[in-house]
Amino acid sequence: MDPHEVAQAIDHVPKRKLTTIDRIAEGLAKKHGATIGCTVTTGILARIAANAANEDELAGKKKITPYWRALKANGELNPNYPGGIDNLIRRLESEGHLVVRKGKRFLVDRYEENL
């Protein structure tokens, strides 16, 4: 598994839909004939893919990997993605999602309905 595979998995998430790192890890595990995928590794590779997408966007590319659609477990936003929480909220809300704050965490409200 590499960042390109994770980016491809994220690229397949349509606008207004979401996925989680757990779901990506599960799908890639099946693709490779494994029974389980490492969510830690998948999360790291998703962050690499997000940073690459950010670099592409800064270089003027219009079509980038929609990393903001790849959530942590329980619909939580990943503050380590480019631009941090504010960037993610702006992008997710522009696609019709509601982001709520729970303590120090930010989550997409009722994210399960959009998986």
N, CA, C and O atoms as a GROMACS GRO file, in nm:
protein
  460
    1MET      N    1   0.086  -0.118   0.000
    1MET     CA    2   0.000   0.000   0.000
    1MET      C    3   0.090   0.123   0.000
    1MET      O    4   0.194   0.127   0.066
    2ASP      N    5   0.046   0.224  -0.076
    2ASP     CA    6   0.124   0.348  -0.082
    2ASP      C    7   0.028   0.468  -0.087
    2ASP      O    8  -0.093   0.450  -0.099
    3PRO      N    9   0.084   0.589  -0.078
    3PRO     CA   10  -0.004   0.708  -0.079
    3PRO      C   11  -0.090   0.719  -0.204
    3PRO      O   12  -0.201   0.773  -0.198
    4HIS      N   13  -0.041   0.668  -0.317
    4HIS     CA   14  -0.120   0.674  -0.441
    4HIS      C   15  -0.247   0.591  -0.430
    4HIS      O   16  -0.353   0.632  -0.477
    5GLU      N   17  -0.236   0.473  -0.369
    5GLU     CA   18  -0.355   0.389  -0.352
    5GLU      C   19  -0.457   0.456  -0.261
    5GLU      O   20  -0.577   0.451  -0.286
    6VAL      N   21  -0.408   0.518  -0.154
    6VAL     CA   22  -0.499   0.588  -0.062
    6VAL      C   23  -0.562   0.708  -0.134
    6VAL      O   24  -0.681   0.733  -0.120
    7ALA      N   25  -0.481   0.781  -0.210
    7ALA     CA   26  -0.535   0.895  -0.285
    7ALA      C   27  -0.641   0.849  -0.385
    7ALA      O   28  -0.743   0.915  -0.402
    8GLN      N   29  -0.616   0.736  -0.452
    8GLN     CA   30  -0.715   0.684  -0.547
    8GLN      C   31  -0.845   0.647  -0.476
    8GLN      O   32  -0.954   0.673  -0.528
    9ALA      N   33  -0.834   0.588  -0.358
    9ALA     CA   34  -0.954   0.554  -0.281
    9ALA      C   35  -1.032   0.681  -0.246
    9ALA      O   36  -1.155   0.683  -0.255
   10ILE      N   37  -0.962   0.785  -0.206
   10ILE     CA   38  -1.028   0.912  -0.172
   10ILE      C   39  -1.086   0.976  -0.297
   10ILE      O   40  -1.194   1.034  -0.293
   11ASP      N   41  -1.014   0.965  -0.410
   11ASP     CA   42  -1.063   1.023  -0.536
   11ASP      C   43  -1.198   0.965  -0.577
   11ASP      O   44  -1.275   1.030  -0.647
   12HIS      N   45  -1.228   0.843  -0.534
   12HIS     CA   46  -1.353   0.778  -0.572
   12HIS      C   47  -1.472   0.822  -0.484
   12HIS      O   48  -1.585   0.778  -0.508
   13VAL      N   49  -1.447   0.907  -0.386
   13VAL     CA   50  -1.556   0.956  -0.299
   13VAL      C   51  -1.620   1.075  -0.369
   13VAL      O   52  -1.556   1.179  -0.385
   14PRO      N   53  -1.746   1.061  -0.411
   14PRO     CA   54  -1.812   1.171  -0.483
   14PRO      C   55  -1.835   1.294  -0.396
   14PRO      O   56  -1.836   1.286  -0.273
   15LYS      N   57  -1.853   1.405  -0.462
   15LYS     CA   58  -1.887   1.530  -0.393
   15LYS      C   59  -2.010   1.507  -0.307
   15LYS      O   60  -2.104   1.438  -0.349
   16ARG      N   61  -2.011   1.564  -0.189
   16ARG     CA   62  -2.119   1.555  -0.090
   16ARG      C   63  -2.122   1.420  -0.016
   16ARG      O   64  -2.209   1.397   0.068
   17LYS      N   65  -2.028   1.332  -0.047
   17LYS     CA   66  -2.017   1.204   0.023
   17LYS      C   67  -1.889   1.203   0.105
   17LYS      O   68  -1.803   1.289   0.087
   18LEU      N   69  -1.877   1.107   0.193
   18LEU     CA   70  -1.764   1.098   0.285
   18LEU      C   71  -1.714   0.955   0.294
   18LEU      O   72  -1.781   0.860   0.253
   19THR      N   73  -1.596   0.941   0.350
   19THR     CA   74  -1.543   0.811   0.386
   19THR      C   75  -1.463   0.828   0.514
   19THR      O   76  -1.443   0.940   0.562
   20THR      N   77  -1.418   0.718   0.569
   20THR     CA   78  -1.334   0.723   0.689
   20THR      C   79  -1.205   0.647   0.660
   20THR      O   80  -1.199   0.564   0.569
   21ILE      N   81  -1.106   0.675   0.738
   21ILE     CA   82  -0.979   0.604   0.726
   21ILE      C   83  -1.002   0.455   0.747
   21ILE      O   84  -0.940   0.373   0.680
   22ASP      N   85  -1.090   0.419   0.839
   22ASP     CA   86  -1.122   0.277   0.863
   22ASP      C   87  -1.176   0.211   0.737
   22ASP      O   88  -1.136   0.099   0.703
   23ARG      N   89  -1.265   0.278   0.668
   23ARG     CA   90  -1.324   0.221   0.546
   23ARG      C   91  -1.220   0.208   0.434
   23ARG      O   92  -1.220   0.111   0.360
   24ILE      N   93  -1.133   0.307   0.424
   24ILE     CA   94  -1.027   0.300   0.323
   24ILE      C   95  -0.935   0.182   0.354
   24ILE      O   96  -0.901   0.105   0.264
   25ALA      N   97  -0.895   0.168   0.480
   25ALA     CA   98  -0.806   0.058   0.520
   25ALA      C   99  -0.871  -0.077   0.490
   25ALA      O  100  -0.805  -0.170   0.443
   26GLU      N  101  -1.000  -0.088   0.519
   26GLU     CA  102  -1.073  -0.212   0.494
   26GLU      C  103  -1.077  -0.244   0.344
   26GLU      O  104  -1.055  -0.358   0.304
   27GLY      N  105  -1.105  -0.144   0.263
   27GLY     CA  106  -1.113  -0.165   0.119
   27GLY      C  107  -0.978  -0.203   0.059
   27GLY      O  108  -0.971  -0.290  -0.028
   28LEU      N  109  -0.872  -0.140   0.105
   28LEU     CA  110  -0.739  -0.172   0.053
   28LEU      C  111  -0.693  -0.309   0.100
   28LEU      O  112  -0.623  -0.380   0.028
   29ALA      N  113  -0.733  -0.346   0.221
   29ALA     CA  114  -0.698  -0.480   0.271
   29ALA      C  115  -0.762  -0.586   0.181
   29ALA      O  116  -0.696  -0.682   0.142
   30LYS      N  117  -0.889  -0.568   0.149
   30LYS     CA  118  -0.958  -0.663   0.061
   30LYS      C  119  -0.891  -0.668  -0.076
   30LYS      O  120  -0.874  -0.776  -0.132
   31LYS      N  121  -0.853  -0.551  -0.128
   31LYS     CA  122  -0.789  -0.544  -0.259
   31LYS      C  123  -0.660  -0.627  -0.262
   31LYS      O  124  -0.626  -0.688  -0.363
   32HIS      N  125  -0.589  -0.629  -0.150
   32HIS     CA  126  -0.462  -0.699  -0.143
   32HIS      C  127  -0.475  -0.839  -0.082
   32HIS      O  128  -0.374  -0.905  -0.054
   33GLY      N  129  -0.598  -0.885  -0.062
   33GLY     CA  130  -0.620  -1.020  -0.010
   33GLY      C  131  -0.588  -1.036   0.137
   33GLY      O  132  -0.560  -1.147   0.183
   34ALA      N  133  -0.592  -0.927   0.211
   34ALA     CA  134  -0.567  -0.932   0.355
   34ALA      C  135  -0.700  -0.928   0.430
   34ALA      O  136  -0.801  -0.884   0.375
   35THR      N  137  -0.699  -0.974   0.552
   35THR     CA  138  -0.822  -0.973   0.630
   35THR      C  139  -0.840  -0.844   0.709
   35THR      O  140  -0.951  -0.813   0.753
   36ILE      N  141  -0.732  -0.769   0.727
   36ILE     CA  142  -0.740  -0.645   0.804
   36ILE      C  143  -0.639  -0.545   0.748
   36ILE      O  144  -0.532  -0.582   0.701
   37GLY      N  145  -0.675  -0.418   0.756
   37GLY     CA  146  -0.586  -0.311   0.712
   37GLY      C  147  -0.547  -0.225   0.830
   37GLY      O  148  -0.627  -0.204   0.921
   38CYS      N  149  -0.426  -0.177   0.831
   38CYS     CA  150  -0.377  -0.094   0.942
   38CYS      C  151  -0.429   0.049   0.925
   38CYS      O  152  -0.396   0.118   0.829
   39THR      N  153  -0.511   0.092   1.020
   39THR     CA  154  -0.568   0.225   1.012
   39THR      C  155  -0.463   0.333   1.041
   39THR      O  156  -0.474   0.445   0.992
   40VAL      N  157  -0.362   0.301   1.120
   40VAL     CA  158  -0.257   0.399   1.149
   40VAL      C  159  -0.178   0.428   1.021
   40VAL      O  160  -0.157   0.544   0.986
   41THR      N  161  -0.137   0.323   0.953
   41THR     CA  162  -0.064   0.340   0.827
   41THR      C  163  -0.151   0.411   0.724
   41THR      O  164  -0.104   0.501   0.655
   42THR      N  165  -0.276   0.371   0.714
   42THR     CA  166  -0.367   0.434   0.619
   42THR      C  167  -0.383   0.583   0.650
   42THR      O  168  -0.386   0.666   0.560
   43GLY      N  169  -0.393   0.616   0.778
   43GLY     CA  170  -0.404   0.756   0.818
   43GLY      C  171  -0.280   0.837   0.781
   43GLY      O  172  -0.291   0.951   0.736
   44ILE      N  173  -0.164   0.778   0.799
   44ILE     CA  174  -0.038   0.845   0.762
   44ILE      C  175  -0.034   0.867   0.610
   44ILE      O  176   0.003   0.975   0.564
   45LEU      N  177  -0.071   0.763   0.535
   45LEU     CA  178  -0.070   0.775   0.389
   45LEU      C  179  -0.175   0.875   0.341
   45LEU      O  180  -0.154   0.943   0.241
   46ALA      N  181  -0.288   0.885   0.410
   46ALA     CA  182  -0.390   0.983   0.374
   46ALA      C  183  -0.338   1.124   0.396
   46ALA      O  184  -0.367   1.215   0.318
   47ARG      N  185  -0.260   1.142   0.501
   47ARG     CA  186  -0.202   1.274   0.527
   47ARG      C  187  -0.100   1.310   0.418
   47ARG      O  188  -0.094   1.425   0.374
   48ILE      N  189  -0.021   1.212   0.375
   48ILE     CA  190   0.074   1.236   0.267
   48ILE      C  191  -0.002   1.273   0.139
   48ILE      O  192   0.036   1.366   0.068
   49ALA      N  193  -0.110   1.201   0.111
   49ALA     CA  194  -0.192   1.230  -0.007
   49ALA      C  195  -0.254   1.368   0.003
   49ALA      O  196  -0.262   1.440  -0.097
   50ALA      N  197  -0.297   1.407   0.123
   50ALA     CA  198  -0.356   1.540   0.144
   50ALA      C  199  -0.253   1.649   0.119
   50ALA      O  200  -0.283   1.750   0.057
   51ASN      N  201  -0.131   1.628   0.167
   51ASN     CA  202  -0.026   1.727   0.145
   51ASN      C  203   0.009   1.738  -0.004
   51ASN      O  204   0.034   1.848  -0.054
   52ALA      N  205   0.010   1.626  -0.074
   52ALA     CA  206   0.036   1.627  -0.219
   52ALA      C  207  -0.075   1.702  -0.292
   52ALA      O  208  -0.048   1.779  -0.384
   53ALA      N  209  -0.200   1.680  -0.250
   53ALA     CA  210  -0.313   1.750  -0.311
   53ALA      C  211  -0.302   1.900  -0.287
   53ALA      O  212  -0.331   1.980  -0.375
   54ASN      N  213  -0.260   1.937  -0.168
   54ASN     CA  214  -0.243   2.078  -0.136
   54ASN      C  215  -0.135   2.141  -0.225
   54ASN      O  216  -0.152   2.252  -0.274
   55GLU      N  217  -0.025   2.069  -0.244
   55GLU     CA  218   0.081   2.118  -0.333
   55GLU      C  219   0.030   2.133  -0.476
   55GLU      O  220   0.062   2.230  -0.544
   56ASP      N  221  -0.048   2.035  -0.520
   56ASP     CA  222  -0.108   2.043  -0.654
   56ASP      C  223  -0.196   2.166  -0.667
   56ASP      O  224  -0.191   2.238  -0.767
   57GLU      N  225  -0.278   2.190  -0.566
   57GLU     CA  226  -0.368   2.305  -0.569
   57GLU      C  227  -0.289   2.436  -0.571
   57GLU      O  228  -0.324   2.528  -0.645
   58LEU      N  229  -0.184   2.444  -0.491
   58LEU     CA  230  -0.101   2.564  -0.489
   58LEU      C  231  -0.030   2.586  -0.623
   58LEU      O  232   0.003   2.699  -0.659
   59ALA      N  233  -0.007   2.476  -0.695
   59ALA     CA  234   0.057   2.485  -0.827
   59ALA      C  235  -0.044   2.519  -0.937
   59ALA      O  236  -0.007   2.532  -1.054
   60GLY      N  237  -0.172   2.534  -0.900
   60GLY     CA  238  -0.273   2.576  -0.995
   60GLY      C  239  -0.358   2.465  -1.053
   60GLY      O  240  -0.443   2.491  -1.138
   61LYS      N  241  -0.338   2.343  -1.009
   61LYS     CA  242  -0.420   2.233  -1.061
   61LYS      C  243  -0.562   2.246  -1.007
   61LYS      O  244  -0.582   2.279  -0.890
   62LYS      N  245  -0.659   2.221  -1.094
   62LYS     CA  246  -0.800   2.234  -1.056
   62LYS      C  247  -0.854   2.105  -0.994
   62LYS      O  248  -0.936   2.110  -0.902
   63LYS      N  249  -0.810   1.990  -1.044
   63LYS     CA  250  -0.858   1.861  -0.995
   63LYS      C  251  -0.756   1.805  -0.896
   63LYS      O  252  -0.646   1.767  -0.935
   64ILE      N  253  -0.794   1.802  -0.769
   64ILE     CA  254  -0.706   1.749  -0.666
   64ILE      C  255  -0.779   1.640  -0.588
   64ILE      O  256  -0.901   1.631  -0.592
   65THR      N  257  -0.704   1.560  -0.517
   65THR     CA  258  -0.764   1.459  -0.430
   65THR      C  259  -0.844   1.530  -0.321
   65THR      O  260  -0.789   1.615  -0.250
   66PRO      N  261  -0.973   1.498  -0.305
   66PRO     CA  262  -1.058   1.566  -0.206
   66PRO      C  263  -1.037   1.510  -0.064
   66PRO      O  264  -1.125   1.445  -0.008
   67TYR      N  265  -0.920   1.536  -0.010
   67TYR     CA  266  -0.879   1.482   0.120
   67TYR      C  267  -0.973   1.517   0.233
   67TYR      O  268  -0.980   1.443   0.332
   68TRP      N  269  -1.044   1.627   0.223
   68TRP     CA  270  -1.136   1.670   0.329
   68TRP      C  271  -1.253   1.573   0.345
   68TRP      O  272  -1.322   1.577   0.447
   69ARG      N  273  -1.276   1.487   0.247
   69ARG     CA  274  -1.384   1.389   0.255
   69ARG      C  275  -1.342   1.263   0.331
   69ARG      O  276  -1.426   1.177   0.359
   70ALA      N  277  -1.215   1.251   0.364
   70ALA     CA  278  -1.164   1.134   0.438
   70ALA      C  279  -1.152   1.170   0.585
   70ALA      O  280  -1.059   1.241   0.626
   71LEU      N  281  -1.246   1.120   0.663
   71LEU     CA  282  -1.255   1.154   0.804
   71LEU      C  283  -1.189   1.049   0.892
   71LEU      O  284  -1.169   0.934   0.852
   72LYS      N  285  -1.155   1.091   1.011
   72LYS     CA  286  -1.107   0.996   1.111
   72LYS      C  287  -1.229   0.917   1.162
   72LYS      O  288  -1.342   0.940   1.119
   73ALA      N  289  -1.204   0.826   1.254
   73ALA     CA  290  -1.313   0.746   1.311
   73ALA      C  291  -1.420   0.838   1.372
   73ALA      O  292  -1.389   0.946   1.421
   74ASN      N  293  -1.542   0.793   1.367
   74ASN     CA  294  -1.657   0.865   1.424
   74ASN      C  295  -1.683   1.001   1.360
   74ASN      O  296  -1.746   1.087   1.421
   75GLY      N  297  -1.635   1.020   1.237
   75GLY     CA  298  -1.665   1.142   1.164
   75GLY      C  299  -1.581   1.262   1.204
   75GLY      O  300  -1.617   1.376   1.173
   76GLU      N  301  -1.470   1.238   1.271
   76GLU     CA  302  -1.386   1.348   1.318
   76GLU      C  303  -1.297   1.403   1.207
   76GLU      O  304  -1.244   1.328   1.125
   77LEU      N  305  -1.283   1.535   1.204
   77LEU     CA  306  -1.194   1.600   1.110
   77LEU      C  307  -1.050   1.580   1.154
   77LEU      O  308  -1.021   1.574   1.273
   78ASN      N  309  -0.960   1.571   1.056
   78ASN     CA  310  -0.819   1.552   1.087
   78ASN      C  311  -0.750   1.688   1.088
   78ASN      O  312  -0.730   1.747   0.982
   79PRO      N  313  -0.713   1.739   1.207
   79PRO     CA  314  -0.652   1.872   1.215
   79PRO      C  315  -0.514   1.879   1.150
   79PRO      O  316  -0.460   1.988   1.132
   80ASN      N  317  -0.456   1.764   1.116
   80ASN     CA  318  -0.323   1.761   1.054
   80ASN      C  319  -0.328   1.775   0.902
   80ASN      O  320  -0.223   1.782   0.838
   81TYR      N  321  -0.447   1.778   0.845
   81TYR     CA  322  -0.457   1.799   0.700
   81TYR      C  323  -0.422   1.944   0.669
   81TYR      O  324  -0.431   2.030   0.757
   82PRO      N  325  -0.382   1.972   0.544
   82PRO     CA  326  -0.343   2.108   0.507
   82PRO      C  327  -0.450   2.212   0.540
   82PRO      O  328  -0.570   2.189   0.519
   83GLY      N  329  -0.405   2.324   0.593
   83GLY     CA  330  -0.497   2.433   0.625
   83GLY      C  331  -0.570   2.414   0.757
   83GLY      O  332  -0.641   2.504   0.802
   84GLY      N  333  -0.553   2.298   0.820
   84GLY     CA  334  -0.614   2.274   0.950
   84GLY      C  335  -0.766   2.269   0.947
   84GLY      O  336  -0.828   2.255   0.842
   85ILE      N  337  -0.822   2.281   1.064
   85ILE     CA  338  -0.967   2.267   1.082
   85ILE      C  339  -1.046   2.370   1.003
   85ILE      O  340  -1.148   2.336   0.943
   86ASP      N  341  -1.000   2.495   1.000
   86ASP     CA  342  -1.075   2.599   0.929
   86ASP      C  343  -1.091   2.565   0.781
   86ASP      O  344  -1.199   2.583   0.724
   87ASN      N  345  -0.985   2.517   0.719
   87ASN     CA  346  -0.990   2.479   0.578
   87ASN      C  347  -1.088   2.363   0.558
   87ASN      O  348  -1.168   2.365   0.465
   88LEU      N  349  -1.082   2.265   0.646
   88LEU     CA  350  -1.170   2.148   0.633
   88LEU      C  351  -1.316   2.187   0.651
   88LEU      O  352  -1.402   2.141   0.576
   89ILE      N  353  -1.344   2.270   0.749
   89ILE     CA  354  -1.481   2.315   0.772
   89ILE      C  355  -1.534   2.388   0.649
   89ILE      O  356  -1.646   2.361   0.604
   90ARG      N  357  -1.454   2.478   0.594
   90ARG     CA  358  -1.497   2.554   0.476
   90ARG      C  359  -1.528   2.460   0.359
   90ARG      O  360  -1.630   2.477   0.292
   91ARG      N  361  -1.442   2.365   0.336
   91ARG     CA  362  -1.462   2.273   0.223
   91ARG      C  363  -1.582   2.181   0.246
   91ARG      O  364  -1.663   2.160   0.156
   92LEU      N  365  -1.593   2.127   0.365
   92LEU     CA  366  -1.704   2.036   0.395
   92LEU      C  367  -1.839   2.109   0.393
   92LEU      O  368  -1.936   2.057   0.338
   93GLU      N  369  -1.844   2.228   0.450
   93GLU     CA  370  -1.969   2.303   0.451
   93GLU      C  371  -2.008   2.346   0.310
   93GLU      O  372  -2.126   2.358   0.279
   94SER      N  373  -1.909   2.370   0.223
   94SER     CA  374  -1.941   2.407   0.085
   94SER      C  375  -2.005   2.291   0.010
   94SER      O  376  -2.069   2.310  -0.093
   95GLU      N  377  -1.986   2.169   0.062
   95GLU     CA  378  -2.048   2.050   0.003
   95GLU      C  379  -2.176   2.009   0.077
   95GLU      O  380  -2.232   1.903   0.050
   96GLY      N  381  -2.220   2.092   0.170
   96GLY     CA  382  -2.347   2.068   0.236
   96GLY      C  383  -2.341   1.995   0.369
   96GLY      O  384  -2.446   1.958   0.423
   97HIS      N  385  -2.222   1.973   0.423
   97HIS     CA  386  -2.209   1.904   0.551
   97HIS      C  387  -2.211   2.004   0.666
   97HIS      O  388  -2.170   2.119   0.650
   98LEU      N  389  -2.259   1.960   0.780
   98LEU     CA  390  -2.260   2.042   0.900
   98LEU      C  391  -2.150   1.991   0.992
   98LEU      O  392  -2.148   1.874   1.028
   99VAL      N  393  -2.059   2.080   1.030
   99VAL     CA  394  -1.951   2.044   1.121
   99VAL      C  395  -1.985   2.098   1.259
   99VAL      O  396  -2.021   2.214   1.274
  100VAL      N  397  -1.975   2.012   1.358
  100VAL     CA  398  -2.004   2.050   1.496
  100VAL      C  399  -1.880   2.030   1.582
  100VAL      O  400  -1.793   1.947   1.553
  101ARG      N  401  -1.874   2.109   1.686
  101ARG     CA  402  -1.761   2.098   1.780
  101ARG      C  403  -1.807   2.023   1.904
  101ARG      O  404  -1.911   2.052   1.961
  102LYS      N  405  -1.726   1.924   1.943
  102LYS     CA  406  -1.753   1.850   2.066
  102LYS      C  407  -1.625   1.852   2.148
  102LYS      O  408  -1.532   1.775   2.123
  103GLY      N  409  -1.622   1.941   2.245
  103GLY     CA  410  -1.499   1.960   2.322
  103GLY      C  411  -1.393   2.020   2.231
  103GLY      O  412  -1.413   2.125   2.171
  104LYS      N  413  -1.280   1.952   2.221
  104LYS     CA  414  -1.171   1.999   2.135
  104LYS      C  415  -1.178   1.940   1.995
  104LYS      O  416  -1.099   1.977   1.908
  105ARG      N  417  -1.273   1.850   1.973
  105ARG     CA  418  -1.283   1.781   1.845
  105ARG      C  419  -1.390   1.844   1.757
  105ARG      O  420  -1.487   1.902   1.805
  106PHE      N  421  -1.370   1.830   1.626
  106PHE     CA  422  -1.468   1.875   1.527
  106PHE      C  423  -1.513   1.753   1.449
  106PHE      O  424  -1.431   1.674   1.402
  107LEU      N  425  -1.645   1.738   1.435
  107LEU     CA  426  -1.701   1.622   1.367
  107LEU      C  427  -1.806   1.665   1.265
  107LEU      O  428  -1.869   1.770   1.278
  108VAL      N  429  -1.822   1.581   1.162
  108VAL     CA  430  -1.931   1.603   1.067
  108VAL      C  431  -2.056   1.542   1.129
  108VAL      O  432  -2.061   1.423   1.160
  109ASP      N  433  -2.156   1.626   1.147
  109ASP     CA  434  -2.282   1.582   1.206
  109ASP      C  435  -2.349   1.479   1.115
  109ASP      O  436  -2.363   1.502   0.995
  110ARG      N  437  -2.388   1.367   1.172
  110ARG     CA  438  -2.458   1.259   1.102
  110ARG      C  439  -2.380   1.214   0.976
  110ARG      O  440  -2.438   1.191   0.870
  111TYR      N  441  -2.250   1.204   0.993
  111TYR     CA  442  -2.164   1.166   0.880
  111TYR      C  443  -2.200   1.030   0.821
  111TYR      O  444  -2.180   1.006   0.702
  112GLU      N  445  -2.254   0.941   0.906
  112GLU     CA  446  -2.285   0.805   0.860
  112GLU      C  447  -2.383   0.805   0.743
  112GLU      O  448  -2.381   0.715   0.659
  113GLU      N  449  -2.469   0.906   0.738
  113GLU     CA  450  -2.569   0.915   0.632
  113GLU      C  451  -2.505   0.946   0.496
  113GLU      O  452  -2.568   0.928   0.392
  114ASN      N  453  -2.380   0.992   0.497
  114ASN     CA  454  -2.314   1.031   0.373
  114ASN      C  455  -2.193   0.945   0.337
  114ASN      O  456  -2.112   0.983   0.253
  115LEU      N  457  -2.184   0.828   0.400
  115LEU     CA  458  -2.073   0.739   0.368
  115LEU      C  459  -2.099   0.670   0.235
  115LEU      O  460  -2.017   0.590   0.190
   0.00000   0.00000   0.00000
